Amino acid sequence: MRLLSSSGTIQLDEWSPLALRDASGLRVECARGRIWVTVEGQAGDFFLDAGDGMRIATKGLVLIEGVPRGSVRLVADAPWPIRWASRLLSRVYRPRAQRAVGAAGAAV
């Protein structure tokens, strides 16, 4: 395992798992390659390719490993008021941005 601080990712190799405990709410994203994720208490394992992600919903042990190599990014979940405000603002400002793009395209 190697931390790549410039990109905020952790490079994982086969047979060198990253172990997490109490990771409920954490988002695991595969930044490069392929990773294997197993979560205590959940049936089956998960294989994530570059660009895929998943949210951890349990406080049990989580193991993440490269298959054979991969980079993982761990993103902490924001508290609910921040998530709620973000969704609200994206709904308010998205239509205006789409209208501006539509008007610019029509003027051409």
A tleap script that builds the chain and sets N, CA, C and O, in Angstrom:
source leaprc.protein.ff14SB
mol = sequence {
  NMET ARG LEU LEU SER SER SER GLY THR ILE
  GLN LEU ASP GLU TRP SER PRO LEU ALA LEU
  ARG ASP ALA SER GLY LEU ARG VAL GLU CYS
  ALA ARG GLY ARG ILE TRP VAL THR VAL GLU
  GLY GLN ALA GLY ASP PHE PHE LEU ASP ALA
  GLY ASP GLY MET ARG ILE ALA THR LYS GLY
  LEU VAL LEU ILE GLU GLY VAL PRO ARG GLY
  SER VAL ARG LEU VAL ALA ASP ALA PRO TRP
  PRO ILE ARG TRP ALA SER ARG LEU LEU SER
  ARG VAL TYR ARG PRO ARG ALA GLN ARG ALA
  VAL GLY ALA ALA GLY ALA ALA CVAL
}
set mol.1.N position { 0.853 -1.177 0.000 }
set mol.1.CA position { 0.000 0.000 0.000 }
set mol.1.C position { 0.889 1.228 0.000 }
set mol.1.O position { 1.885 1.292 0.722 }
set mol.2.N position { 0.513 2.215 -0.830 }
set mol.2.CA position { 1.282 3.447 -0.917 }
set mol.2.C position { 0.318 4.618 -1.059 }
set mol.2.O position { -0.572 4.586 -1.910 }
set mol.3.N position { 0.481 5.642 -0.245 }
set mol.3.CA position { -0.367 6.829 -0.294 }
set mol.3.C position { 0.195 7.787 -1.325 }
set mol.3.O position { 1.364 8.167 -1.261 }
set mol.4.N position { -0.640 8.176 -2.274 }
set mol.4.CA position { -0.258 9.157 -3.280 }
set mol.4.C position { -0.913 10.480 -2.902 }
set mol.4.O position { -2.059 10.740 -3.269 }
set mol.5.N position { -0.180 11.313 -2.168 }
set mol.5.CA position { -0.783 12.508 -1.572 }
set mol.5.C position { -1.234 13.538 -2.598 }
set mol.5.O position { -2.182 14.278 -2.338 }
set mol.6.N position { -0.588 13.608 -3.749 }
set mol.6.CA position { -0.969 14.623 -4.730 }
set mol.6.C position { -2.376 14.387 -5.276 }
set mol.6.O position { -3.084 15.342 -5.594 }
set mol.7.N position { -2.781 13.130 -5.386 }
set mol.7.CA position { -4.102 12.836 -5.920 }
set mol.7.C position { -5.082 12.380 -4.841 }
set mol.7.O position { -6.261 12.178 -5.129 }
set mol.8.N position { -4.613 12.215 -3.608 }
set mol.8.CA position { -5.488 11.780 -2.530 }
set mol.8.C position { -5.889 10.322 -2.627 }
set mol.8.O position { -6.911 9.918 -2.072 }
set mol.9.N position { -5.095 9.532 -3.324 }
set mol.9.CA position { -5.422 8.125 -3.501 }
set mol.9.C position { -4.417 7.234 -2.782 }
set mol.9.O position { -3.317 7.658 -2.427 }
set mol.10.N position { -4.827 5.995 -2.581 }
set mol.10.CA position { -3.973 4.988 -1.974 }
set mol.10.C position { -3.802 3.877 -2.991 }
set mol.10.O position { -4.786 3.312 -3.470 }
set mol.11.N position { -2.565 3.562 -3.321 }
set mol.11.CA position { -2.304 2.486 -4.282 }
set mol.11.C position { -2.263 1.161 -3.526 }
set mol.11.O position { -1.559 1.023 -2.526 }
set mol.12.N position { -3.029 0.191 -4.019 }
set mol.12.CA position { -3.124 -1.113 -3.372 }
set mol.12.C position { -2.624 -2.200 -4.314 }
set mol.12.O position { -2.856 -2.161 -5.522 }
set mol.13.N position { -1.939 -3.160 -3.732 }
set mol.13.CA position { -1.461 -4.311 -4.483 }
set mol.13.C position { -2.166 -5.557 -3.981 }
set mol.13.O position { -2.763 -5.562 -2.904 }
set mol.14.N position { -2.087 -6.612 -4.777 }
set mol.14.CA position { -2.654 -7.891 -4.386 }
set mol.14.C position { -1.929 -8.403 -3.146 }
set mol.14.O position { -0.716 -8.233 -3.021 }
set mol.15.N position { -2.651 -9.016 -2.248 }
set mol.15.CA position { -2.159 -9.600 -0.994 }
set mol.15.C position { -1.701 -8.565 0.025 }
set mol.15.O position { -1.027 -8.913 0.995 }
set mol.16.N position { -2.054 -7.303 -0.179 }
set mol.16.CA position { -1.737 -6.250 0.785 }
set mol.16.C position { -2.994 -5.425 1.039 }
set mol.16.O position { -3.083 -4.282 0.591 }
set mol.17.N position { -3.971 -5.996 1.758 }
set mol.17.CA position { -5.249 -5.294 1.919 }
set mol.17.C position { -5.169 -4.097 2.862 }
set mol.17.O position { -4.343 -4.036 3.773 }
set mol.18.N position { -6.055 -3.163 2.603 }
set mol.18.CA position { -6.279 -2.028 3.488 }
set mol.18.C position { -7.457 -2.404 4.364 }
set mol.18.O position { -8.510 -2.771 3.844 }
set mol.19.N position { -7.312 -2.325 5.683 }
set mol.19.CA position { -8.382 -2.689 6.613 }
set mol.19.C position { -8.960 -1.428 7.251 }
set mol.19.O position { -8.226 -0.574 7.749 }
set mol.20.N position { -10.294 -1.327 7.226 }
set mol.20.CA position { -10.999 -0.189 7.824 }
set mol.20.C position { -12.012 -0.699 8.834 }
set mol.20.O position { -12.668 -1.714 8.602 }
set mol.21.N position { -12.138 -0.016 9.928 }
set mol.21.CA position { -13.179 -0.315 10.916 }
set mol.21.C position { -14.002 0.939 11.149 }
set mol.21.O position { -13.499 2.058 11.052 }
set mol.22.N position { -15.277 0.735 11.458 }
set mol.22.CA position { -16.182 1.853 11.740 }
set mol.22.C position { -16.187 2.857 10.584 }
set mol.22.O position { -16.063 4.062 10.800 }
set mol.23.N position { -16.330 2.351 9.362 }
set mol.23.CA position { -16.279 3.185 8.165 }
set mol.23.C position { -17.661 3.521 7.618 }
set mol.23.O position { -17.779 3.931 6.463 }
set mol.24.N position { -18.699 3.359 8.416 }
set mol.24.CA position { -20.055 3.620 7.955 }
set mol.24.C position { -20.172 5.040 7.396 }
set mol.24.O position { -19.758 6.005 8.039 }
set mol.25.N position { -20.739 5.157 6.195 }
set mol.25.CA position { -20.910 6.454 5.547 }
set mol.25.C position { -19.753 6.834 4.646 }
set mol.25.O position { -19.849 7.805 3.897 }
set mol.26.N position { -18.662 6.089 4.704 }
set mol.26.CA position { -17.499 6.385 3.874 }
set mol.26.C position { -17.758 5.921 2.448 }
set mol.26.O position { -18.327 4.850 2.238 }
set mol.27.N position { -17.350 6.707 1.480 }
set mol.27.CA position { -17.472 6.313 0.074 }
set mol.27.C position { -16.111 5.823 -0.403 }
set mol.27.O position { -15.098 6.503 -0.238 }
set mol.28.N position { -16.105 4.633 -0.995 }
set mol.28.CA position { -14.905 4.014 -1.547 }
set mol.28.C position { -14.991 4.152 -3.059 }
set mol.28.O position { -15.949 3.675 -3.666 }
set mol.29.N position { -14.000 4.801 -3.682 }
set mol.29.CA position { -13.993 5.002 -5.121 }
set mol.29.C position { -12.729 4.397 -5.710 }
set mol.29.O position { -11.633 4.624 -5.196 }
set mol.30.N position { -12.870 3.637 -6.772 }
set mol.30.CA position { -11.721 3.082 -7.486 }
set mol.30.C position { -11.217 4.146 -8.447 }
set mol.30.O position { -11.915 4.513 -9.393 }
set mol.31.N position { -10.017 4.640 -8.213 }
set mol.31.CA position { -9.453 5.701 -9.046 }
set mol.31.C position { -8.718 5.147 -10.256 }
set mol.31.O position { -8.685 5.785 -11.309 }
set mol.32.N position { -8.125 3.959 -10.114 }
set mol.32.CA position { -7.365 3.363 -11.216 }
set mol.32.C position { -7.295 1.858 -11.007 }
set mol.32.O position { -7.249 1.391 -9.870 }
set mol.33.N position { -7.287 1.104 -12.087 }
set mol.33.CA position { -7.155 -0.345 -12.004 }
set mol.33.C position { -8.439 -1.012 -11.548 }
set mol.33.O position { -9.534 -0.632 -11.962 }
set mol.34.N position { -8.289 -2.014 -10.684 }
set mol.34.CA position { -9.436 -2.758 -10.164 }
set mol.34.C position { -9.185 -3.073 -8.696 }
set mol.34.O position { -8.073 -3.437 -8.313 }
set mol.35.N position { -10.231 -2.931 -7.871 }
set mol.35.CA position { -10.103 -3.244 -6.453 }
set mol.35.C position { -11.199 -4.219 -6.029 }
set mol.35.O position { -12.266 -4.293 -6.638 }
set mol.36.N position { -10.903 -4.950 -4.985 }
set mol.36.CA position { -11.826 -5.911 -4.384 }
set mol.36.C position { -12.190 -5.367 -3.013 }
set mol.36.O position { -11.312 -4.965 -2.249 }
set mol.37.N position { -13.474 -5.352 -2.699 }
set mol.37.CA position { -13.957 -4.842 -1.412 }
set mol.37.C position { -14.823 -5.917 -0.773 }
set mol.37.O position { -15.744 -6.437 -1.403 }
set mol.38.N position { -14.525 -6.247 0.473 }
set mol.38.CA position { -15.389 -7.146 1.230 }
set mol.38.C position { -15.781 -6.436 2.521 }
set mol.38.O position { -14.955 -5.796 3.172 }
set mol.39.N position { -17.040 -6.561 2.871 }
set mol.39.CA position { -17.593 -5.848 4.013 }
set mol.39.C position { -18.194 -6.862 4.981 }
set mol.39.O position { -19.034 -7.675 4.596 }
set mol.40.N position { -17.765 -6.810 6.224 }
set mol.40.CA position { -18.281 -7.721 7.252 }
set mol.40.C position { -19.793 -7.556 7.378 }
set mol.40.O position { -20.306 -6.444 7.502 }
set mol.41.N position { -20.497 -8.692 7.343 }
set mol.41.CA position { -21.944 -8.669 7.503 }
set mol.41.C position { -22.721 -8.565 6.204 }
set mol.41.O position { -23.948 -8.660 6.214 }
set mol.42.N position { -22.029 -8.371 5.075 }
set mol.42.CA position { -22.714 -8.306 3.787 }
set mol.42.C position { -22.372 -9.551 2.978 }
set mol.42.O position { -21.218 -9.975 2.919 }
set mol.43.N position { -23.388 -10.121 2.364 }
set mol.43.CA position { -23.173 -11.308 1.538 }
set mol.43.C position { -22.474 -10.901 0.247 }
set mol.43.O position { -22.854 -9.917 -0.387 }
set mol.44.N position { -21.471 -11.645 -0.133 }
set mol.44.CA position { -20.766 -11.380 -1.383 }
set mol.44.C position { -19.726 -10.285 -1.257 }
set mol.44.O position { -19.711 -9.512 -0.299 }
set mol.45.N position { -18.867 -10.246 -2.246 }
set mol.45.CA position { -17.817 -9.241 -2.318 }
set mol.45.C position { -18.103 -8.319 -3.493 }
set mol.45.O position { -18.986 -8.588 -4.308 }
set mol.46.N position { -17.353 -7.239 -3.571 }
set mol.46.CA position { -17.544 -6.252 -4.621 }
set mol.46.C position { -16.238 -6.055 -5.377 }
set mol.46.O position { -15.169 -5.968 -4.772 }
set mol.47.N position { -16.328 -5.985 -6.686 }
set mol.47.CA position { -15.187 -5.656 -7.527 }
set mol.47.C position { -15.499 -4.332 -8.199 }
set mol.47.O position { -16.505 -4.203 -8.897 }
set mol.48.N position { -14.636 -3.351 -7.987 }
set mol.48.CA position { -14.840 -2.022 -8.553 }
set mol.48.C position { -13.744 -1.735 -9.559 }
set mol.48.O position { -12.561 -1.926 -9.276 }
set mol.49.N position { -14.141 -1.278 -10.731 }
set mol.49.CA position { -13.194 -0.854 -11.758 }
set mol.49.C position { -13.045 0.663 -11.683 }
set mol.49.O position { -13.813 1.339 -10.998 }
set mol.50.N position { -12.056 1.185 -12.388 }
set mol.50.CA position { -11.801 2.629 -12.373 }
set mol.50.C position { -13.088 3.398 -12.664 }
set mol.50.O position { -13.786 3.113 -13.638 }
set mol.51.N position { -13.390 4.366 -11.816 }
set mol.51.CA position { -14.600 5.169 -11.966 }
set mol.51.C position { -15.781 4.675 -11.154 }
set mol.51.O position { -16.745 5.419 -10.968 }
set mol.52.N position { -15.737 3.443 -10.662 }
set mol.52.CA position { -16.828 2.888 -9.849 }
set mol.52.C position { -16.637 3.282 -8.390 }
set mol.52.O position { -15.524 3.564 -7.949 }
set mol.53.N position { -17.734 3.295 -7.657 }
set mol.53.CA position { -17.672 3.611 -6.234 }
set mol.53.C position { -18.816 2.969 -5.482 }
set mol.53.O position { -19.787 2.503 -6.079 }
set mol.54.N position { -18.693 2.950 -4.173 }
set mol.54.CA position { -19.743 2.405 -3.318 }
set mol.54.C position { -19.657 3.074 -1.948 }
set mol.54.O position { -18.596 3.534 -1.526 }
set mol.55.N position { -20.795 3.115 -1.272 }
set mol.55.CA position { -20.856 3.676 0.078 }
set mol.55.C position { -20.904 2.528 1.076 }
set mol.55.O position { -21.645 1.564 0.886 }
set mol.56.N position { -20.116 2.634 2.136 }
set mol.56.CA position { -20.085 1.630 3.194 }
set mol.56.C position { -21.244 1.920 4.145 }
set mol.56.O position { -21.388 3.041 4.634 }
set mol.57.N position { -22.070 0.900 4.405 }
set mol.57.CA position { -23.276 1.096 5.223 }
set mol.57.C position { -23.205 0.362 6.556 }
set mol.57.O position { -24.219 0.236 7.243 }
set mol.58.N position { -22.030 -0.123 6.931 }
set mol.58.CA position { -21.912 -0.878 8.173 }
set mol.58.C position { -20.689 -0.418 8.947 }
set mol.58.O position { -19.775 0.180 8.379 }
set mol.59.N position { -20.674 -0.695 10.232 }
set mol.59.CA position { -19.531 -0.336 11.056 }
set mol.59.C position { -18.546 -1.488 11.207 }
set mol.59.O position { -17.567 -1.378 11.944 }
set mol.60.N position { -18.804 -2.600 10.508 }
set mol.60.CA position { -17.931 -3.765 10.595 }
set mol.60.C position { -16.623 -3.570 9.844 }
set mol.60.O position { -16.359 -2.498 9.300 }
set mol.61.N position { -15.819 -4.606 9.823 }
set mol.61.CA position { -14.529 -4.602 9.149 }
set mol.61.C position { -14.723 -4.537 7.634 }
set mol.61.O position { -15.566 -5.239 7.075 }
set mol.62.N position { -13.935 -3.686 6.981 }
set mol.62.CA position { -13.931 -3.557 5.528 }
set mol.62.C position { -12.504 -3.813 5.058 }
set mol.62.O position { -11.559 -3.197 5.552 }
set mol.63.N position { -12.352 -4.732 4.095 }
set mol.63.CA position { -11.050 -5.002 3.505 }
set mol.63.C position { -11.083 -4.590 2.040 }
set mol.63.O position { -12.023 -4.912 1.312 }
set mol.64.N position { -10.032 -3.864 1.612 }
set mol.64.CA position { -9.924 -3.393 0.236 }
set mol.64.C position { -8.549 -3.811 -0.277 }
set mol.64.O position { -7.533 -3.607 0.389 }
set mol.65.N position { -8.536 -4.400 -1.473 }
set mol.65.CA position { -7.286 -4.918 -2.017 }
set mol.65.C position { -7.257 -4.705 -3.524 }
set mol.65.O position { -8.299 -4.749 -4.178 }
set mol.66.N position { -6.069 -4.473 -4.081 }
set mol.66.CA position { -5.915 -4.347 -5.523 }
set mol.66.C position { -6.009 -5.705 -6.191 }
set mol.66.O position { -5.569 -6.707 -5.628 }
set mol.67.N position { -6.589 -5.749 -7.404 }
set mol.67.CA position { -6.741 -7.009 -8.130 }
set mol.67.C position { -6.203 -6.826 -9.548 }
set mol.67.O position { -7.012 -6.434 -10.389 }
set mol.68.N position { -5.000 -7.049 -9.907 }
set mol.68.CA position { -3.862 -7.211 -9.014 }
set mol.68.C position { -3.362 -5.887 -8.458 }
set mol.68.O position { -2.690 -5.858 -7.427 }
set mol.69.N position { -3.691 -4.775 -9.146 }
set mol.69.CA position { -3.315 -3.454 -8.626 }
set mol.69.C position { -4.465 -2.487 -8.846 }
set mol.69.O position { -5.227 -2.603 -9.806 }
set mol.70.N position { -4.569 -1.552 -7.952 }
set mol.70.CA position { -5.597 -0.534 -8.088 }
set mol.70.C position { -5.342 0.607 -7.135 }
set mol.70.O position { -4.597 0.457 -6.166 }
set mol.71.N position { -5.945 1.734 -7.398 }
set mol.71.CA position { -5.857 2.891 -6.519 }
set mol.71.C position { -7.245 3.205 -5.998 }
set mol.71.O position { -8.221 3.170 -6.747 }
set mol.72.N position { -7.331 3.508 -4.720 }
set mol.72.CA position { -8.609 3.776 -4.081 }
set mol.72.C position { -8.592 5.184 -3.491 }
set mol.72.O position { -7.567 5.661 -3.004 }
set mol.73.N position { -9.738 5.825 -3.548 }
set mol.73.CA position { -9.933 7.138 -2.927 }
set mol.73.C position { -11.032 6.961 -1.886 }
set mol.73.O position { -12.088 6.404 -2.184 }
set mol.74.N position { -10.789 7.430 -0.675 }
set mol.74.CA position { -11.770 7.341 0.405 }
set mol.74.C position { -12.340 8.732 0.648 }
set mol.74.O position { -11.603 9.678 0.927 }
set mol.75.N position { -13.655 8.845 0.539 }
set mol.75.CA position { -14.315 10.145 0.664 }
set mol.75.C position { -15.289 10.077 1.834 }
set mol.75.O position { -16.190 9.239 1.852 }
set mol.76.N position { -15.106 10.961 2.809 }
set mol.76.CA position { -15.996 10.989 3.971 }
set mol.76.C position { -17.336 11.589 3.580 }
set mol.76.O position { -17.392 12.538 2.798 }
set mol.77.N position { -18.403 11.043 4.116 }
set mol.77.CA position { -19.754 11.518 3.860 }
set mol.77.C position { -19.980 12.810 4.634 }
set mol.77.O position { -19.641 12.899 5.814 }
set mol.78.N position { -20.549 13.803 3.974 }
set mol.78.CA position { -20.853 15.073 4.637 }
set mol.78.C position { -22.067 14.901 5.558 }
set mol.78.O position { -22.920 14.052 5.298 }
set mol.79.N position { -22.151 15.691 6.625 }
set mol.79.CA position { -23.337 15.636 7.493 }
set mol.79.C position { -24.601 15.977 6.697 }
set mol.79.O position { -24.532 16.671 5.683 }
set mol.80.N position { -25.751 15.485 7.161 }
set mol.80.CA position { -26.991 15.620 6.393 }
set mol.80.C position { -27.364 17.056 6.073 }
set mol.80.O position { -27.893 17.287 4.985 }
set mol.81.N position { -27.128 18.055 6.944 }
set mol.81.CA position { -27.524 19.415 6.540 }
set mol.81.C position { -26.740 19.911 5.322 }
set mol.81.O position { -27.280 20.646 4.494 }
set mol.82.N position { -25.491 19.517 5.212 }
set mol.82.CA position { -24.684 19.937 4.070 }
set mol.82.C position { -25.160 19.228 2.805 }
set mol.82.O position { -25.255 19.852 1.748 }
set mol.83.N position { -25.460 17.927 2.901 }
set mol.83.CA position { -25.974 17.188 1.742 }
set mol.83.C position { -27.297 17.787 1.283 }
set mol.83.O position { -27.516 17.961 0.084 }
set mol.84.N position { -28.177 18.102 2.225 }
set mol.84.CA position { -29.494 18.658 1.906 }
set mol.84.C position { -29.346 20.014 1.212 }
set mol.84.O position { -29.985 20.259 0.189 }
set mol.85.N position { -28.508 20.891 1.760 }
set mol.85.CA position { -28.311 22.217 1.172 }
set mol.85.C position { -27.692 22.105 -0.221 }
set mol.85.O position { -28.052 22.862 -1.123 }
set mol.86.N position { -26.778 21.179 -0.394 }
set mol.86.CA position { -26.147 20.979 -1.691 }
set mol.86.C position { -27.164 20.552 -2.738 }
set mol.86.O position { -27.148 21.062 -3.859 }
set mol.87.N position { -28.051 19.622 -2.388 }
set mol.87.CA position { -29.088 19.185 -3.326 }
set mol.87.C position { -30.035 20.337 -3.672 }
set mol.87.O position { -30.403 20.521 -4.832 }
set mol.88.N position { -30.418 21.099 -2.666 }
set mol.88.CA position { -31.318 22.225 -2.886 }
set mol.88.C position { -30.683 23.253 -3.820 }
set mol.88.O position { -31.325 23.713 -4.765 }
set mol.89.N position { -29.437 23.613 -3.564 }
set mol.89.CA position { -28.761 24.600 -4.411 }
set mol.89.C position { -28.568 24.096 -5.836 }
set mol.89.O position { -28.679 24.871 -6.786 }
set mol.90.N position { -28.280 22.805 -5.994 }
set mol.90.CA position { -28.093 22.282 -7.349 }
set mol.90.C position { -29.405 22.326 -8.127 }
set mol.90.O position { -29.384 22.514 -9.343 }
set mol.91.N position { -30.526 22.160 -7.468 }
set mol.91.CA position { -31.822 22.249 -8.151 }
set mol.91.C position { -32.156 23.691 -8.525 }
set mol.91.O position { -32.752 23.943 -9.572 }
set mol.92.N position { -31.776 24.625 -7.675 }
set mol.92.CA position { -32.078 26.032 -7.932 }
set mol.92.C position { -31.215 26.567 -9.067 }
set mol.92.O position { -31.719 27.263 -9.948 }
set mol.93.N position { -29.927 26.253 -9.060 }
set mol.93.CA position { -29.008 26.842 -10.037 }
set mol.93.C position { -28.877 26.052 -11.332 }
set mol.93.O position { -28.465 26.622 -12.342 }
set mol.94.N position { -29.204 24.785 -11.348 }
set mol.94.CA position { -29.065 23.977 -12.564 }
set mol.94.C position { -29.961 24.491 -13.692 }
set mol.94.O position { -29.473 24.619 -14.815 }
set mol.95.N position { -31.240 24.793 -13.460 }
set mol.95.CA position { -32.073 25.280 -14.572 }
set mol.95.C position { -31.548 26.565 -15.194 }
set mol.95.O position { -31.625 26.724 -16.413 }
set mol.96.N position { -31.016 27.486 -14.395 }
set mol.96.CA position { -30.482 28.731 -14.934 }
set mol.96.C position { -29.290 28.449 -15.841 }
set mol.96.O position { -29.179 29.037 -16.917 }
set mol.97.N position { -28.413 27.572 -15.426 }
set mol.97.CA position { -27.236 27.240 -16.235 }
set mol.97.C position { -27.673 26.573 -17.540 }
set mol.97.O position { -27.114 26.861 -18.599 }
set mol.98.N position { -28.661 25.692 -17.472 }
set mol.98.CA position { -29.133 25.025 -18.682 }
set mol.98.C position { -29.793 26.025 -19.626 }
set mol.98.O position { -29.627 25.922 -20.842 }
set mol.99.N position { -30.541 26.992 -19.087 }
set mol.99.CA position { -31.158 28.013 -19.935 }
set mol.99.C position { -30.092 28.858 -20.628 }
set mol.99.O position { -30.238 29.203 -21.800 }
set mol.100.N position { -29.024 29.190 -19.911 }
set mol.100.CA position { -27.949 30.013 -20.484 }
set mol.100.C position { -27.281 29.260 -21.627 }
set mol.100.O position { -26.975 29.857 -22.659 }
set mol.101.N position { -27.054 27.977 -21.464 }
set mol.101.CA position { -26.441 27.171 -22.521 }
set mol.101.C position { -27.378 27.101 -23.723 }
set mol.101.O position { -26.930 27.218 -24.864 }
set mol.102.N position { -28.663 26.912 -23.478 }
set mol.102.CA position { -29.640 26.847 -24.567 }
set mol.102.C position { -29.726 28.162 -25.331 }
set mol.102.O position { -29.817 28.158 -26.558 }
set mol.103.N position { -29.698 29.286 -24.621 }
set mol.103.CA position { -29.767 30.595 -25.257 }
set mol.103.C position { -28.505 30.873 -26.071 }
set mol.103.O position { -28.586 31.453 -27.154 }
set mol.104.N position { -27.354 30.472 -25.570 }
set mol.104.CA position { -26.099 30.680 -26.296 }
set mol.104.C position { -26.081 29.848 -27.569 }
set mol.104.O position { -25.597 30.306 -28.604 }
set mol.105.N position { -26.600 28.642 -27.502 }
set mol.105.CA position { -26.659 27.782 -28.693 }
set mol.105.C position { -27.606 28.326 -29.736 }
set mol.105.O position { -27.348 28.189 -30.932 }
set mol.106.N position { -28.727 28.960 -29.301 }
set mol.106.CA position { -29.710 29.494 -30.238 }
set mol.106.C position { -29.197 30.763 -30.919 }
set mol.106.O position { -29.595 31.069 -32.044 }
set mol.107.N position { -28.313 31.506 -30.238 }
set mol.107.CA position { -27.789 32.754 -30.792 }
set mol.107.C position { -26.757 32.504 -31.864 }
set mol.107.O position { -26.486 33.390 -32.674 }
set mol.108.N position { -26.182 31.334 -31.891 }
set mol.108.CA position { -25.113 31.039 -32.868 }
set mol.108.C position { -25.650 30.848 -34.229 }
set mol.108.O position { -24.888 30.594 -35.163 }
savepdb mol mol.pdb
quit
